[in-house]
Amino acid sequence: MLTQKQKDLLMLIDARVKAVGVPPSYDEMKDSLGLASKSGIHRLISALEERGFIRRLPNKARALEVLKLPEDMQDKVVSFAEKKAEKKAERYSANDGVSIPFVGKIAAGLPIAAIEDSYNTMIVPPHFAGNGDHFALEVEGESMKDAGILDGDIVIVKKSNTARNNQIVVALVDQDEATLKRLYKSGQQVELIAENPDFETKVFGPDRVEVQGILVGLLREY
């Protein structure tokens, strides 16, 4: 038997890994579960590990693998992010659209953690989610405004670990922080380019940046 907090944490980890391939940070876990400190998260993770639901991967920061889920794990936490996603998608009925994961916030500015809440889905127009797997993110920041991507927009991302130069991508930096930027690879460096002159281009070695997905659509509420 798992406690409700243990179930909530297991759901959060499982949904995040399925969405973008990496688990949430300890701060995200703490905030999502409403705990006062990260020590509570460490205890929950240890309990899940002892019961065989997860395991820690060696030699990788913050790496967790979900081994199994309990059969009765059907409950979910309804968060502010879920309600916001539902409001933004209310114009599309289930018959008219496609359901995809809504997995929180992505920075269009300085890199922030990619996912703040991973329990949610939203309905998007079918042409936004064609072939392949897709997920939705809420944009935070103004660094991509000259590409028409504004703070509060919902972007639709097709999962991919590769991208062509000049495509706008969700990029994971140092296996820890994610950002929405235009990608340009040249020689032994990767540039993450902002579309706002107030933000500088960030340059990284190729081993520090992983493409998580390619921007394919955008939803905006007026």
N, C-alpha and C positions, 0 to 999 in steps of 0.2 A: 504494500500500500504506500502510495505517495501522498504527502500533504498537498494542499492546494497551491502553496507557494512553489513547491518542487515541480508540480505539474505546469504551473504558469511559466517557470523558468525553462523547463524542457520544451514547451511549445515555442517559446521565443527563440531559443537556440535552433531548434529544428526548422522553423520557418525562415530564419535569416540565412542559414546554410543552404537551404533549398533555393532561396531567391538569388543570392549573390555569391555563394561559395565560401563565405567567412562568417564566423559567429559574431554576435554583438560584443562591444567592449564591456568591461565590468561596470563602468559608469552607466552605460545604457541599461544593463541588466538591473542595476540598483534603482534607477529612475523608473523603469517600466514596472517594477514590482513594488515601488513605493517604500523601499527600505532606506534607513537612515545612513547606512555605511556599507562599504564594499565587503566588510568582514562577513556580513550576512550572506552575501553572494558566494563567498568562498565556502561557507558551511553548506549551502544548498548544492553547490557543484560537487563537493566531496561526498555528500549523501547520495546524489544521483550516480556518481562514479562507483561508490560502494555497492549500490544496488544493480549495477550493470546496465544502466540506461545510457551512459555516455562514457567516453574515455578521453583523456588528454593526449594530444599528439606530441611526441618529443621533438625538440629542436625547432619548434615553431611558436612564435609569440601568440598568445591568445587562441591557440588552436584546440578546438573541441570537435569530437565526432559523436553524433547520435547513433547509438547501437540499436535501440528499439524504443517503441512507444507503448504505453499501457493501453489496453483495449478500450477502457472507459474514458480515454482522454478526449472528450467531446466539448467540454466547456471552453469558453474563450473570454478574454478580457476585452470589454468594449471600451475603447479609448477615444480621446478627443480626435486623434488622427483618423480613426475609422469613421467617426461621424462627419468629419470634414470631407473625407473621400466620398462618402455617400451623397453628401450635399452637392459636391461638384459633379457627380455622375448622375444626378437624378433625372436629367433630361433624356437619358437612354434607358429604355426598358430592357429586361432580360431577353426579350424576344428580338430586340433590335441590335444588341451589342454582344460583346465578348467579355467574360469575367477574367481579370488578371490580378495578380497580387499587387496590393498597394503597400509599399514597404518603407514609408517614412520620408525623411528629408535628405536632400543632397545639396551640397554647397555649390553655389555659383559665386565664388569668392575664395576665401581661404579654405583649405580642406577641412571638413568636419566629418564626423562619423556618418556613414551613409544611411544607416537604418536606425530609426527611433522606435518604430512599432512595426511588427511583422505579422500580426494576426489578421490583416484585413485584405479584402478584395474590393475591386470596383469594376463597374461596367464601362467599357469604352467602345467606340464605333468599330465595326468589324475590320475596316481597312487599316486601323491602327495596329492590329494584332493579327497579321497574316501568318505566313510560315514561320516556324520557330517559336521559342518561348519568349514571353514578354513580361515586364513588370512596370509599375508606375511609381514615380517619386515626386515629392513636392520640392520645388526649387526654393532655396534660401540664399539671398544675396543678389547683387546687381552686376556681377562681373561678366555676364553673358547678355546684357541688355541690348547691345548693338547687333546681336544675332536674333533679336526679337524674343528673348527668353527672360522673363521678369520674375522678381521675387513673388512667391505665391503661386506661380504657374505649376501645373501638373505635367510632367514630361513622361512620355511613353518610350520605354527602352527595350530594344531587342537584345536578348542575351547573346553575347559573343565574346570570345577571348582574342579576337583579332579585329583590326580596323585599318582602313586606308588613310593615308595622309589627308588632313583637312576635314575629316569627319568629326562631329561632336560626339564625345564618348563619356561614359562613366568610367573614370580611371581610379584604381586603387593604388595608393602610394604607400610603400613600405609595409604592405600587408595590414594596414591599420586605418588609414584615412582615405576617404573617397571624395571626389570632386567632379563636377561637370565642366568639361573644357574641350576646346578643339585640339586634336592630336596632330603632332608632326614629328616623324622619326627621321633622323639624319645621322648617319654614321653610328657612333656609339653613344648617342644621346637621344632622349625623348623630351620634346617640348609640349607642355600643357599651356595652351594659349587662351587668354581671356579675350572677350569681345567687348572690352571697355578700357579706354586709355588710362583710367585710374588704377588699373591692376596690371602688374608686371607679368611677363611670361615666366613660368617656372621650368627649369631644366633639370632633368634627372638622368642617371645612368639607366640603361635598358633593363637591368635586373631589379630596379626599384619601382617600376610601374607595370601594373597589369590592367589590361582592358577588361571590364566587366560587361559592357554592353554598348550599343550604338543608338543614339537618339533617332527615333522614327516618327514621333508625333508630339503634339502639345495641346493641352486643354487649358482654357482660361475662363474664369468666372468674372463677369463685369458687374 
